[in-house]
Amino acid sequence: MEIWLEKLFQKLERKFDAECSRIGDKIPYWTEDGEYKTDYAEKNMNWWTNGFWPGILWQMYHATGKERYRQAAEGVERKLDKALWGFTGLHHDVGFMWLHSAVANYRLTGSTESRNRGLLAASILAGRYNPAGRFIRAWNPDCVEEGQDCTGWIIVDSMMNIPLLYWASKEVEDPRFYYIAKNHANTVRRTLVREDGSCGHIACLNPDTGELEKILAGQGYSETSSWSRGQSWILYGFALSYRYTGDPVYLNTAKKTAHYVIANAALTDYVPLCDYRQPAEPAYLDASAGLCTACGLLEIADHVGAEEKRLYREHAERIVKAIAETCCDWDPGRDSIVQNCKVDYHSTGDRQTDLIYADYFLAEAVLRLMGKEFLIW
C-alpha cells in the first residue's frame, strides 16, 4: 500500500471518529463556523443529501469494524422512515438517500428490515417513471419556480440514483426495475450528453413523447455550459450502468465524458471549477465534483484492460491528492473535511463551502484506492 494513502486514511479515520462522537445519528449537510449545527432530520427530512452521512458511516464501518459507525448509521436509517412513509415529499433522489443507508445496511448485515426499506424506496423511484417518454421525472411542482412545469424534466443527477433500481431488479428477480433504469439512461444519454463529452444539467422533454424541447442551465453557468458536478454524475452514473447491464454504449459514454473532464480538470491542477465553461472570474471551484469524478474514474478502471486502467486510476489519484492537500480541514475538533465546494454557479452567490457529499466521495475514493471499499451504489 502506498504511504500517502495510508496517511490519508489515518487522517480520515481520526476526523470521522471525532465527528461520529459529536453528531452520532444527526443528519448534517454543511457547517456553520466549522460546526454541524443544523440537523436535517429536524429541518428537512426529505432533503436529497440525507443519505451521505450514513454512507460515510457504513464505509468506515466496513473498513474498520468499529460498532459506533454502525450504530450511528442505523440511527439515521430509522429516522429516514419519516420520509419513506411520507413519500409524497420525495423526488428523484431516493437513491442517494436509501442506497447509502438501508441498502448499505442490508448488503453488510443482511438486515431484512433494511432490505424492505430499500425495495420500498426503489418502488417510489420507479413510480416516477413516464412510460410514454421513457424517463424518470425530476422534482415536484413545489421545487421549481412559480409558473414552471417540470412534468417533463430530467436531470443528470438521476444517473446516480438509478443503481437503486438495478439493485432492486436483481434482488427480487423482476426485470421491471431494470428496464425503467435502462430506458431512463438511454433518454439521458440522448438528450443531455453532447458529442464532445460535455453535458447539460436539465432537459425539458415533451411528457407525451419524450422529445427534447429545450435545455436549462440548472446549477451550471448556462444552458450550453458544463456544470462540473453534473459532469461527474454523468461520468460515474454511466460507468455504474455499464456495471449493471454490460451495455458497451454506457461504458463508452462514461469514457467520453471522462476524457472531457480530465482535460478540463488538469487546467486547474485537478481541483475542478464549478463549471468548466464559466467565465474566468470569479474562479469558483467545486472540490465535490472532483471527488465524485475520481470515484467514477475508478469505476471505469474496474471495467477496462491494464493499459487503460492506468490512465483512469492515475488521474483519480491526482484529483484525490490535489484536493487532500489544498482543500481539506483535517482538524478533528472542527466538523467537515472538504472545503472549496460550490452548490451551484448562480443562486448561492459567492459562497464556497463544505458539503457532506464531498466528504462522502473523499472517503469512497480513498477506500477504493486502498481496496477497502464495498459497493454502495
Wavefront OBJ file of the C-alpha trace (Angstrom):
o trace
v 0.000 0.000 0.000
v 1.294 3.455 -0.917
v 2.363 5.507 2.082
v 0.400 8.603 1.071
v -2.830 6.573 1.001
v -2.194 5.067 4.419
v -1.527 8.503 5.898
v -4.615 9.923 4.236
v -6.779 7.118 5.580
v -5.430 7.679 9.076
v -6.426 11.349 8.871
v -9.866 10.365 7.576
v -10.379 7.949 10.429
v -9.343 10.476 13.086
v -11.718 13.049 11.635
v -14.729 10.762 11.159
v -14.223 9.140 14.538
v -14.367 12.557 16.194
v -17.407 13.618 14.164
v -19.240 10.385 14.918
v -18.702 11.019 18.641
v -20.071 14.554 18.308
v -23.045 14.167 15.982
v -23.936 10.461 16.088
v -27.188 9.921 14.204
v -27.905 13.558 13.462
v -28.014 14.361 9.740
v -25.516 17.022 8.582
v -25.370 18.945 5.333
v -22.871 21.795 5.700
v -21.211 23.597 8.589
v -21.760 26.930 10.254
v -18.492 28.269 11.687
v -16.924 24.838 11.475
v -19.783 23.028 13.230
v -22.702 20.913 12.026
v -25.293 22.959 13.897
v -28.358 22.077 11.816
v -29.832 18.595 11.988
v -31.655 17.881 8.721
v -33.731 15.251 10.497
v -35.429 18.285 12.023
v -35.066 20.826 9.218
v -35.923 18.783 6.119
v -36.212 15.000 6.291
v -36.755 14.828 2.517
v -33.502 16.632 1.681
v -31.611 14.820 -1.056
v -28.254 14.626 0.764
v -29.598 12.918 3.888
v -28.069 9.574 2.949
v -24.459 10.695 2.653
v -23.630 10.759 6.366
v -24.812 7.161 6.866
v -22.930 6.348 3.647
v -19.735 7.616 5.274
v -20.531 5.661 8.422
v -21.119 2.388 6.567
v -17.951 2.811 4.517
v -15.977 3.391 7.708
v -17.696 0.512 9.493
v -16.758 -1.809 6.640
v -13.164 -0.548 6.642
v -12.614 -0.560 10.422
v -15.264 -2.764 12.028
v -15.998 -0.087 14.645
v -19.510 -0.536 16.066
v -20.030 3.186 16.721
v -20.204 3.775 12.955
v -22.822 1.070 12.517
v -24.928 2.268 15.429
v -24.996 5.869 14.187
v -25.819 4.758 10.622
v -28.713 2.624 11.821
v -29.997 5.567 13.837
v -30.131 7.754 10.725
v -31.812 4.964 8.771
v -34.624 4.739 11.317
v -35.125 8.491 11.197
v -35.427 8.371 7.406
v -38.554 6.238 7.813
v -40.448 9.501 8.270
v -39.529 10.484 4.706
v -40.105 6.988 3.352
v -43.632 6.683 4.713
v -44.437 10.291 3.854
v -43.201 9.636 0.330
v -45.145 12.427 -1.401
v -42.365 14.815 -0.405
v -39.672 12.762 -2.143
v -38.246 13.409 -5.588
v -35.832 11.658 -7.958
v -33.066 11.464 -5.319
v -34.226 8.464 -3.313
v -31.191 6.508 -4.490
v -28.892 8.974 -2.759
v -30.984 8.594 0.381
v -31.506 4.823 0.680
v -28.620 3.227 -1.220
v -26.305 4.771 1.373
v -28.459 3.910 4.361
v -30.853 0.953 4.143
v -29.331 -0.860 1.151
v -25.824 -0.411 2.554
v -27.037 -1.873 5.843
v -28.604 -4.853 4.071
v -25.504 -5.510 1.984
v -23.268 -5.505 5.056
v -25.501 -7.077 7.715
v -28.307 -8.881 5.874
v -30.989 -6.886 7.719
v -34.419 -7.870 6.369
v -35.934 -4.619 7.606
v -33.310 -2.619 5.723
v -33.919 -4.673 2.571
v -37.615 -3.832 2.784
v -36.821 -0.135 3.113
v -34.600 -0.281 0.043
v -37.239 -2.057 -2.016
v -39.895 0.442 -0.978
v -37.601 3.311 -1.966
v -36.965 1.631 -5.331
v -40.716 1.316 -5.864
v -41.147 5.021 -5.141
v -38.449 5.860 -7.680
v -39.962 3.507 -10.259
v -43.307 5.221 -9.679
v -41.840 8.418 -11.147
v -41.274 6.707 -14.495
v -43.081 8.097 -17.542
v -43.565 5.128 -19.906
v -44.584 7.303 -22.867
v -41.470 9.477 -22.633
v -39.234 6.688 -21.258
v -37.800 8.797 -18.451
v -37.883 9.276 -14.666
v -39.287 12.652 -13.834
v -37.212 15.094 -11.770
v -38.614 17.119 -8.863
v -42.175 18.033 -7.922
v -44.059 21.275 -8.651
v -43.206 22.784 -5.252
v -39.477 22.553 -6.093
v -39.465 24.845 -9.117
v -40.269 28.495 -9.697
v -43.895 29.536 -9.910
v -45.201 29.183 -13.437
v -42.735 26.445 -14.424
v -43.992 22.999 -15.369
v -41.458 20.282 -14.537
v -43.629 17.369 -15.687
v -41.172 16.515 -18.452
v -37.903 17.453 -16.760
v -34.956 15.107 -16.310
v -31.580 15.921 -14.754
v -28.088 14.441 -14.815
v -28.189 13.701 -11.063
v -30.646 10.901 -11.833
v -27.874 8.724 -13.248
v -26.514 8.247 -9.727
v -29.940 7.253 -8.391
v -30.927 4.542 -10.863
v -28.482 1.991 -9.367
v -31.211 1.602 -6.722
v -33.424 0.195 -9.493
v -30.735 -2.136 -10.808
v -30.239 -3.441 -7.270
v -33.973 -3.947 -6.725
v -34.374 -5.745 -10.055
v -31.734 -8.294 -9.130
v -32.895 -8.560 -5.536
v -36.493 -9.524 -6.390
v -35.728 -11.038 -9.815
v -38.106 -8.609 -11.519
v -36.967 -7.002 -14.803
v -39.361 -4.043 -14.496
v -36.928 -2.066 -12.357
v -34.053 -2.906 -14.714
v -35.839 -1.687 -17.827
v -37.020 1.515 -16.179
v -33.402 2.279 -15.258
v -32.070 1.347 -18.696
v -34.748 3.259 -20.617
v -34.079 6.317 -18.488
v -30.315 6.053 -19.020
v -30.892 5.910 -22.768
v -33.026 9.057 -22.619
v -30.423 10.912 -20.548
v -27.726 9.900 -22.998
v -29.796 11.005 -25.991
v -30.776 14.386 -24.579
v -28.054 15.562 -22.187
v -24.713 14.110 -23.314
v -23.045 16.140 -26.071
v -20.718 14.850 -28.760
v -17.670 16.483 -27.160
v -18.245 14.682 -23.851
v -19.755 17.654 -22.027
v -23.320 17.565 -20.765
v -26.230 19.786 -19.840
v -27.968 19.709 -16.469
v -31.723 19.827 -17.136
v -33.514 18.508 -20.226
v -37.121 19.587 -20.716
v -38.940 16.838 -22.607
v -42.399 16.557 -24.073
v -44.004 14.318 -21.422
v -46.156 12.569 -24.046
v -43.369 11.717 -26.486
v -40.020 12.142 -24.721
v -38.819 14.522 -27.429
v -36.346 17.172 -26.306
v -37.813 20.670 -26.163
v -35.008 22.650 -24.520
v -32.058 22.538 -22.132
v -31.963 24.623 -18.952
v -28.834 25.855 -17.173
v -29.914 24.394 -13.840
v -26.995 24.588 -11.414
v -24.488 25.401 -14.140
v -23.451 28.711 -15.678
v -25.687 28.462 -18.759
v -27.694 26.045 -20.845
v -24.675 25.442 -23.097
v -22.054 25.248 -20.343
v -20.657 22.282 -18.453
v -21.512 22.177 -14.740
v -18.697 20.135 -13.208
v -20.682 18.160 -10.661
v -23.184 17.291 -13.370
v -20.272 16.009 -15.407
v -19.267 13.792 -12.504
v -22.822 12.437 -12.115
v -22.873 11.552 -15.806
v -19.389 10.012 -15.818
v -19.896 7.883 -12.721
v -23.551 7.128 -13.471
v -22.915 5.679 -16.915
v -19.986 3.648 -15.596
v -22.346 2.178 -12.984
v -24.988 1.479 -15.615
v -22.340 -0.470 -17.505
v -21.577 -2.439 -14.342
v -25.221 -3.494 -14.052
v -26.104 -4.003 -17.722
v -22.891 -4.810 -19.586
v -24.037 -2.472 -22.380
v -20.832 -1.155 -24.028
v -22.621 2.040 -25.078
v -22.703 3.054 -21.426
v -19.014 2.370 -20.853
v -18.111 4.330 -23.974
v -20.288 7.214 -22.783
v -18.544 7.174 -19.407
v -15.152 7.196 -21.135
v -16.089 10.066 -23.443
v -17.264 12.219 -20.559
v -14.224 11.183 -18.503
v -11.803 12.380 -21.171
v -13.585 15.733 -21.327
v -13.399 16.094 -17.533
v -9.761 15.012 -17.256
v -8.698 17.557 -19.856
v -10.525 20.356 -18.073
v -9.593 19.413 -14.501
v -5.916 19.324 -15.468
v -6.113 23.031 -16.318
v -6.858 23.887 -12.671
v -4.398 21.443 -11.075
v -7.103 18.803 -10.610
v -9.423 20.865 -8.415
v -12.356 21.448 -10.797
v -14.107 24.707 -11.483
v -17.777 24.903 -10.577
v -18.483 24.941 -14.315
v -15.886 24.001 -16.901
v -17.189 26.766 -19.176
v -17.705 29.503 -16.600
v -16.116 32.960 -17.022
v -12.519 33.349 -15.854
v -13.677 35.468 -12.917
v -14.913 34.736 -10.348
v -12.976 31.470 -10.393
v -15.427 29.341 -8.417
v -14.179 25.855 -7.532
v -16.073 22.690 -6.657
v -13.963 20.057 -4.968
v -17.028 17.831 -4.565
v -17.175 17.452 -8.349
v -13.555 16.374 -8.403
v -14.004 13.679 -5.769
v -17.114 12.243 -7.402
v -15.184 12.250 -10.673
v -12.330 10.352 -9.015
v -14.760 7.654 -7.882
v -16.187 7.468 -11.386
v -12.736 7.126 -12.916
v -12.007 4.263 -10.533
v -15.284 2.635 -11.548
v -14.273 2.851 -15.215
v -10.887 1.381 -14.293
v -12.679 -1.706 -12.960
v -14.043 -2.475 -16.423
v -11.087 -1.921 -18.779
v -7.784 -3.594 -19.591
v -4.475 -2.931 -17.862
v -3.276 -0.159 -20.183
v -6.483 1.854 -19.879
v -6.801 1.109 -16.171
v -3.585 3.010 -15.503
v -4.933 6.118 -17.256
v -8.101 6.322 -15.171
v -6.524 5.324 -11.865
v -3.649 7.793 -12.149
v -5.962 10.711 -12.866
v -8.179 9.671 -9.960
v -5.115 9.678 -7.711
v -4.102 13.135 -8.931
v -7.543 14.519 -8.099
v -7.601 12.980 -4.628
v -4.063 14.153 -3.841
v -4.728 17.693 -5.051
v -7.916 18.070 -3.028
v -6.497 16.392 0.083
v -3.508 18.746 0.032
v -5.234 22.032 -0.824
v -8.942 21.848 0.087
v -9.223 19.908 3.345
v -9.606 20.817 7.007
v -8.056 17.962 8.991
v -8.660 19.419 12.466
v -10.622 16.731 14.401
v -12.123 19.481 16.548
v -13.955 21.008 13.572
v -16.700 19.393 11.514
v -16.363 18.601 7.789
v -13.257 17.878 5.784
v -13.553 19.041 2.177
v -13.763 22.794 1.602
v -13.914 24.826 -1.638
v -17.194 23.322 -2.803
v -19.994 25.137 -4.622
v -23.661 24.156 -4.569
v -24.329 25.832 -7.911
v -22.984 28.651 -10.034
v -25.659 31.313 -9.589
v -28.137 31.069 -6.717
v -25.714 30.693 -3.799
v -23.724 33.760 -4.777
v -20.029 33.775 -3.935
v -20.335 31.139 -1.233
v -17.626 28.472 -1.326
v -18.450 25.929 1.317
v -18.120 22.412 2.623
v -20.736 19.802 1.684
v -21.395 16.414 3.276
v -21.322 14.585 -0.047
v -17.823 15.901 -0.766
v -16.653 14.144 2.398
v -18.502 11.006 1.325
v -16.810 10.904 -2.074
v -13.420 11.572 -0.468
v -13.951 8.574 1.806
v -15.121 6.374 -1.063
v -12.246 7.421 -3.322
v -9.601 6.750 -0.680
v -11.106 3.394 0.247
v -11.404 2.400 -3.405
v -7.770 3.251 -3.991
v -6.863 1.118 -0.975
v -9.157 -1.756 -1.935
v -11.149 -1.377 1.307
v -14.471 -0.142 -0.082
v -17.697 -2.056 -0.654
v -20.162 -1.403 -3.472
v -22.616 1.126 -2.103
v -24.186 2.079 -5.463
l 1 2 3 4 5 6 7 8 9 10 11 12 13 14 15 16 17 18 19 20 21 22 23 24 25 26 27 28 29 30 31 32 33 34 35 36 37 38 39 40 41 42 43 44 45 46 47 48 49 50 51 52 53 54 55 56 57 58 59 60 61 62 63 64 65 66 67 68 69 70 71 72 73 74 75 76 77 78 79 80 81 82 83 84 85 86 87 88 89 90 91 92 93 94 95 96 97 98 99 100 101 102 103 104 105 106 107 108 109 110 111 112 113 114 115 116 117 118 119 120 121 122 123 124 125 126 127 128 129 130 131 132 133 134 135 136 137 138 139 140 141 142 143 144 145 146 147 148 149 150 151 152 153 154 155 156 157 158 159 160 161 162 163 164 165 166 167 168 169 170 171 172 173 174 175 176 177 178 179 180 181 182 183 184 185 186 187 188 189 190 191 192 193 194 195 196 197 198 199 200 201 202 203 204 205 206 207 208 209 210 211 212 213 214 215 216 217 218 219 220 221 222 223 224 225 226 227 228 229 230 231 232 233 234 235 236 237 238 239 240 241 242 243 244 245 246 247 248 249 250 251 252 253 254 255 256 257 258 259 260 261 262 263 264 265 266 267 268 269 270 271 272 273 274 275 276 277 278 279 280 281 282 283 284 285 286 287 288 289 290 291 292 293 294 295 296 297 298 299 300 301 302 303 304 305 306 307 308 309 310 311 312 313 314 315 316 317 318 319 320 321 322 323 324 325 326 327 328 329 330 331 332 333 334 335 336 337 338 339 340 341 342 343 344 345 346 347 348 349 350 351 352 353 354 355 356 357 358 359 360 361 362 363 364 365 366 367 368 369 370 371 372 373 374 375 376 377
